[in-house]
Amino acid sequence: MIIWGGKRGTNFLNDGARYNPTTAGWTAMSTNGAPSGCYFHSAIWTGSEMIIWGGLGNTGYQNEGARYNPATDVWTATSTNGAPVKRYSHSAVWTGSEMIIWGGVVFTPSFVAFNDGARYNPATDAWVAMTTSGGPSGRWAHSAVWTGSEMIIWGGAVSGSFVNSGASYYPTTNGWATTAASGLTGRAGHTAVWTGSELIVWGGQAFSGSAFNDGSHYSPTLGGWTGITASGAPTARYSHTAVWTGNVMLVWGGGNNLGQYFNNTYSYQLPSTMYLYLKP
């Protein structure tokens, strides 16, 4: 596991470390050639490198990035030629050959949400702009997953509201298609995982500030949504984490507008729609 960047107090960090679960040991990462300290950046794993991009830091909003190779402990800057303009709270996915950056926001002095993005190829160190025709409205704090053939964007914040809309982007055609209506209330700070056949959206925050403990799963093949049972579900929360293990979704942590923070874990399984509480 590779941890990098973030913020501590008023300091934006550009350091990190690698954790080996087999040895339970940490190894510090080189900062030589690393991006400027920042947070709300994106990070993806290519299979051999971690790519950091964008964020907000000591130098303001950023559109720079760098690739980190843990085998050599070496950073390599990514090209800024053709890269998206500076932003933070955007999304990033790895397709197997490209990193796709989309959305995000800046505050100058009001929120400006982006509805554009670009694909980055580390083999050529080159960016290709994505079309905005047919794409979703500009937003931040949304979710993004890669299915193997398309990137699905859903939810997030726009100026003055949170949305419950989504769209699929196809790199092979550089085209967008709108996803079916989910029936969920608009939200941000939710989680989304890809099961191999379906997108699962859960939790998040309403524009009013309250938290959700509902969700739904979406099948691109069938083009429809199916609600998730609330029986046994975790306490409503946002800014939690979620991963897909291969057969269950694990939800951990998060908080709500009541000042509660959680350290419990829940397991959700398809298609039995069952939750299992796991002790902290």
Backbone hydrogen bonds, N-H to C=O, Kabsch-Sander energy under -0.5 kcal/mol:
donor,donor_aa,acceptor,acceptor_aa,energy
3,I,1,M,-0.5
3,I,17,A,-2.5
5,G,15,D,-2.3
6,G,38,C,-3.0
8,R,11,N,-2.7
11,N,8,R,-2.2
13,L,6,G,-2.7
17,A,3,I,-1.8
18,R,27,T,-2.9
19,Y,1,M,-3.2
20,N,25,G,-2.7
24,A,20,N,-1.7
25,G,20,N,-1.2
27,T,18,R,-2.4
29,M,16,G,-2.2
33,G,31,T,-0.6
34,A,31,T,-1.7
38,C,13,L,-1.5
39,Y,56,L,-2.0
42,S,53,W,-2.3
44,I,51,I,-1.6
46,T,49,E,-3.0
50,M,68,Y,-2.3
51,I,44,I,-2.4
52,I,50,M,-0.6
52,I,66,A,-2.6
53,W,42,S,-1.8
54,G,64,E,-2.1
55,G,62,Q,-0.5
55,G,87,R,-2.4
56,L,39,Y,-2.5
57,G,60,G,-2.2
58,N,37,G,-1.2
60,G,57,G,-2.1
62,Q,55,G,-2.2
62,Q,87,R,-0.6
66,A,52,I,-1.8
67,R,76,T,-3.2
68,Y,50,M,-3.3
69,N,67,R,-0.5
69,N,74,V,-2.4
72,T,69,N,-0.7
73,D,69,N,-1.9
74,V,69,N,-1.2
75,W,32,N,-0.6
76,T,67,R,-2.3
78,T,65,G,-2.1
82,G,80,T,-0.7
83,A,80,T,-1.4
87,R,62,Q,-1.8
88,Y,105,V,-1.6
89,S,40,F,-2.1
91,S,102,W,-2.5
93,V,100,I,-1.5
95,T,98,E,-2.9
99,M,120,Y,-2.6
100,I,93,V,-2.6
101,I,99,M,-0.6
101,I,118,A,-2.6
102,W,91,S,-1.9
103,G,116,D,-2.0
104,G,139,R,-2.7
105,V,88,Y,-2.2
106,V,112,V,-1.5
108,T,106,V,-0.5
108,T,110,S,-2.4
112,V,106,V,-2.8
113,A,111,F,-0.5
114,F,104,G,-2.5
118,A,101,I,-1.7
119,R,128,V,-2.9
120,Y,99,M,-3.3
121,N,126,A,-2.6
124,T,121,N,-0.8
125,D,121,N,-1.5
126,A,121,N,-1.4
127,W,81,N,-0.6
128,V,119,R,-2.3
130,M,117,G,-2.2
135,G,132,T,-1.9
139,R,114,F,-1.6
140,W,157,A,-1.8
141,A,89,S,-1.5
143,S,154,W,-2.4
145,V,152,I,-1.6
147,T,150,E,-2.7
151,M,169,Y,-2.4
152,I,145,V,-2.4
152,I,150,E,-0.5
153,I,151,M,-0.6
153,I,167,A,-3.0
154,W,143,S,-1.9
155,G,165,S,-2.2
156,G,187,R,-3.0
157,A,140,W,-3.7
158,V,161,S,-2.9
161,S,158,V,-1.8
163,V,156,G,-2.6
167,A,153,I,-1.9
168,S,177,A,-3.4
169,Y,151,M,-2.9
170,Y,175,G,-2.8
173,T,170,Y,-0.9
174,N,170,Y,-1.6
175,G,170,Y,-1.4
177,A,168,S,-2.0
179,T,166,G,-1.6
182,S,164,N,-0.6
187,R,163,V,-1.8
188,A,205,Q,-1.6
189,G,141,A,-1.4
191,T,202,W,-2.1
193,V,200,I,-1.8
195,T,198,E,-2.9
199,L,218,Y,-2.7
200,I,193,V,-2.6
201,V,199,L,-0.5
201,V,216,S,-2.9
202,W,191,T,-2.0
203,G,214,D,-2.3
204,G,237,R,-2.5
205,Q,188,A,-3.1
206,A,210,S,-3.2
209,G,206,A,-1.7
212,F,204,G,-2.4
212,F,237,R,-0.5
216,S,201,V,-1.9
217,H,226,T,-2.6
218,Y,199,L,-2.9
219,S,224,G,-2.2
223,G,219,S,-2.7
224,G,219,S,-0.9
226,T,217,H,-2.3
228,I,215,G,-2.0
233,A,230,A,-1.8
237,R,212,F,-2.0
238,Y,255,G,-2.3
239,S,189,G,-2.4
240,H,189,G,-0.5
241,T,252,W,-2.5
243,V,250,L,-1.7
245,T,243,V,-0.5
245,T,248,V,-2.8
249,M,268,Y,-3.1
250,L,243,V,-2.5
250,L,248,V,-0.5
251,V,249,M,-0.5
251,V,266,Y,-2.7
252,W,241,T,-2.3
253,G,264,N,-1.5
255,G,238,Y,-2.1
256,N,260,Q,-1.5
259,G,256,N,-1.4
262,F,254,G,-2.6
265,T,278,L,-1.4
266,Y,251,V,-2.3
267,S,276,L,-2.1
268,Y,249,M,-2.8
269,Q,274,M,-1.8
270,L,247,N,-0.5
273,T,269,Q,-1.1
274,M,269,Q,-1.1
276,L,267,S,-1.8
278,L,265,T,-2.9
